[in-house]
Amino acid sequence: MTTTLRQRPAAVKLTERAEARVAELMSKAPEGAIGVKLSTPRRGCSGLAYSVDYVTAANPMDERIETPGGTFFVDGASVLYLIGSTMDWVEDDFAAGFVFENPNAKGACGCGESFTV
């Protein structure tokens, strides 16, 4: 009997617009950047916030997602808060930024800066 392993789905799904934004960020990345990383540091009224930053070294605990424009990392300590989430890039006349649809979020602060699980 042969055992086959199926690939585990990524913790976070990136829309095409989010992938394009990652590609744009990587095209302007500072020297030594190897990708972009999503984490959920403790801050804001509700406790956790989304943070996207350049990364210069791979952490073996982080989830690694290969996108057409570059490597996207999800902080290993944040994965449980983000499983099943979708990350999008939204621009309009007044604002631009990453937007998250997170099925694990049980609430958010009034300004939308932070969330709770």
C-alpha positions in Angstrom: 0.0 0.0 0.0 1.3 3.4 -0.9 0.7 6.4 1.2 0.2 9.7 -0.5 0.2 13.0 1.2 -2.0 15.7 0.0 -0.9 19.3 0.2 -2.3 21.2 3.1 -4.2 24.3 2.1 -2.6 27.6 3.0 -3.8 29.3 6.2 -4.5 32.5 4.3 -5.8 32.8 0.8 -4.6 35.9 -1.1 -6.8 37.4 -3.8 -5.3 38.3 -7.2 -5.3 41.9 -6.1 -3.4 41.0 -2.9 -0.9 38.9 -4.9 -0.4 41.9 -7.3 0.3 44.2 -4.3 2.8 41.7 -2.9 4.5 41.7 -6.3 4.6 45.5 -6.3 6.0 45.6 -2.7 8.7 43.1 -3.7 9.6 45.1 -6.8 10.4 48.1 -4.4 11.7 46.0 -1.5 14.7 47.1 0.5 18.0 45.3 0.1 18.0 41.9 1.7 14.2 41.5 1.8 13.1 37.9 0.9 9.4 38.4 1.2 6.4 40.0 2.9 5.1 38.7 6.2 1.7 38.9 7.9 1.5 38.8 11.6 -1.0 39.6 14.3 0.8 41.7 17.1 -1.1 42.6 20.2 -2.3 46.1 19.9 -5.4 48.3 19.6 -8.7 48.3 21.5 -9.7 44.7 20.7 -6.3 43.0 21.3 -4.9 41.9 17.9 -4.1 43.8 14.7 -3.0 42.8 11.3 0.6 43.8 10.4 2.3 43.4 7.0 6.1 43.9 6.8 9.1 43.0 4.8 11.0 40.0 6.0 14.8 39.5 5.6 15.2 35.9 7.0 12.9 32.9 6.8 11.7 31.5 10.2 11.1 27.8 10.0 8.0 28.2 12.1 6.3 30.6 9.7 4.0 29.4 6.9 5.4 30.1 3.5 3.1 30.8 0.5 4.6 31.2 -2.9 2.8 33.8 -5.0 3.6 34.9 -8.6 5.2 38.1 -7.3 7.2 36.8 -4.4 7.1 34.8 -1.2 4.4 35.6 1.4 5.0 34.5 5.0 2.4 34.0 7.7 3.8 34.4 11.2 3.8 30.9 12.9 2.4 32.4 16.2 -0.4 34.0 14.2 -1.5 31.1 12.1 -4.2 29.9 14.5 -5.9 33.3 14.5 -5.8 33.4 10.6 -6.8 29.9 9.4 -9.4 30.3 6.7 -8.9 34.0 6.2 -8.8 35.8 2.9 -6.5 38.8 2.3 -7.4 41.4 -0.3 -6.0 44.7 -1.5 -8.6 47.5 -1.8 -8.1 51.0 -3.2 -10.6 53.8 -3.6 -10.4 57.5 -3.9 -9.8 57.9 -0.1 -7.8 54.9 1.1 -5.8 51.9 0.1 -4.8 48.9 2.1 -5.0 45.2 2.8 -8.5 44.0 3.9 -9.0 40.8 5.8 -12.0 38.5 5.9 -11.3 36.4 9.0 -13.8 33.8 10.1 -12.0 33.5 13.5 -12.6 37.2 14.4 -15.4 37.4 17.0 -15.3 41.2 17.2 -13.5 44.3 16.1 -13.0 47.8 17.6 -15.0 50.7 16.2 -12.2 52.1 14.1 -11.5 48.7 12.6 -7.8 48.8 13.6 -7.9 45.6 15.7 -9.9 42.4 16.3 -10.5 39.7 18.9 -10.8 36.0 18.6 
